[in-house]
Amino acid sequence: MSINKLSVAGAGLALLFLSGCAQQPKPLYHWGDYENLLYVMYTEPGSADPDMQIEKLTADIQQAHAKDLRIAPGIHAHLGYMYVLKGNLASAESEFIKEKQLYPESATFIDGMLARMNKGTES
């Protein structure tokens, strides 16, 4: 009987070892620093200035492309908003359009952002 228990224990350990070596599934989205940026932006106003956020979000997008991962919803929209705050409306519009292309369900929100942005530039 002790040999039988030893065999079962050995098989169990082997199974645990092999399952630990299993490849993790590819994540659905690449979030990068986005969630942390949002948290800091709202909990410590002024500590996450638009320049820093543009730099981090751009790096996150480049990392996602390098890893062949989808960019999380909202990242391009947030980046577009940061460009609006900096007065770079051409880059803002480009990011808003990318968000809408990647996530068509955001069209109403993005169209509203574009309309408000363009309304502010009309004289």
C-alpha positions in Angstrom: 0.0 0.0 0.0 2.8 2.5 0.8 4.2 2.1 -2.7 0.7 2.8 -4.2 0.4 6.0 -2.0 3.9 7.0 -3.1 3.0 6.6 -6.7 -0.2 8.7 -6.4 1.8 11.4 -4.5 4.5 11.4 -7.2 1.9 11.6 -10.0 0.2 14.5 -8.2 3.5 16.3 -7.8 4.3 15.8 -11.5 0.9 17.1 -12.5 1.4 20.2 -10.3 4.8 20.8 -11.8 3.6 20.4 -15.4 0.5 22.6 -14.8 2.8 25.3 -13.4 4.7 25.2 -16.7 1.5 25.8 -18.8 1.5 28.9 -20.9 -0.6 31.7 -19.6 -3.4 32.8 -22.0 -2.8 36.0 -24.0 -4.5 38.9 -22.3 -7.5 40.4 -24.1 -6.2 44.0 -23.8 -2.9 45.7 -23.0 -3.7 48.3 -20.2 -0.2 49.4 -19.5 -0.2 52.4 -17.1 -3.7 53.6 -18.1 -5.5 52.5 -15.0 -2.8 53.9 -12.7 -2.8 57.2 -14.6 -6.5 57.6 -14.1 -6.3 56.8 -10.4 -3.5 59.3 -9.9 -5.2 61.9 -12.0 -8.3 61.9 -9.8 -6.8 61.2 -6.4 -3.8 63.6 -6.7 -4.9 66.4 -9.0 -2.0 68.1 -10.8 0.4 65.2 -10.3 -0.3 63.6 -13.6 0.2 66.5 -16.1 -0.8 66.1 -19.7 2.8 65.8 -21.0 3.6 62.9 -18.7 0.3 61.2 -19.6 0.9 61.6 -23.3 4.4 60.1 -22.9 3.2 57.1 -20.9 0.1 56.4 -23.0 2.2 56.6 -26.2 4.7 54.2 -24.7 1.8 51.9 -23.7 0.5 51.9 -27.3 3.9 51.1 -28.7 4.3 48.3 -26.2 0.9 46.8 -27.2 1.9 46.9 -30.9 5.3 45.3 -30.1 3.6 42.5 -28.2 0.8 42.2 -30.8 -1.9 43.0 -28.1 -5.1 45.0 -28.5 -5.0 48.4 -26.9 -7.5 48.7 -24.1 -10.7 50.6 -24.6 -10.4 54.3 -23.6 -6.7 54.7 -24.1 -6.8 56.5 -27.4 -9.7 58.6 -26.2 -7.8 59.6 -23.1 -4.7 60.3 -25.1 -6.9 62.5 -27.4 -8.2 64.4 -24.4 -4.6 65.0 -23.2 -3.8 66.4 -26.6 -6.8 68.7 -26.4 -5.5 70.0 -23.1 -2.2 70.7 -24.7 -3.9 72.5 -27.7 -2.7 69.9 -30.2 -6.1 69.4 -31.9 -4.9 67.6 -34.9 -3.3 64.8 -32.7 -6.4 64.8 -30.5 -8.7 64.3 -33.5 -6.5 61.5 -34.8 -6.6 59.7 -31.4 -10.4 60.1 -31.1 -10.8 58.6 -34.6 -8.6 55.7 -33.7 -10.7 55.0 -30.6 -13.9 55.1 -32.6 -12.4 52.7 -35.2 -11.2 50.2 -32.6 -14.4 50.4 -30.5 -17.3 51.4 -32.7 -19.6 51.3 -29.6 -17.8 54.5 -28.4 -19.0 56.4 -31.5 -21.6 58.5 -29.7 -19.1 59.5 -26.9 -16.3 60.2 -29.4 -18.5 62.1 -31.8 -19.5 64.3 -28.8 -15.9 64.9 -27.9 -15.1 65.8 -31.5 -18.1 68.2 -31.7 -17.1 69.9 -28.4 -13.5 70.2 -29.5 -14.4 71.6 -32.9 -17.0 74.0 -31.4 -14.3 75.5 -29.2 -12.2 76.2 -32.3 -14.9 78.0 -34.2 -14.8 81.8 -34.1 
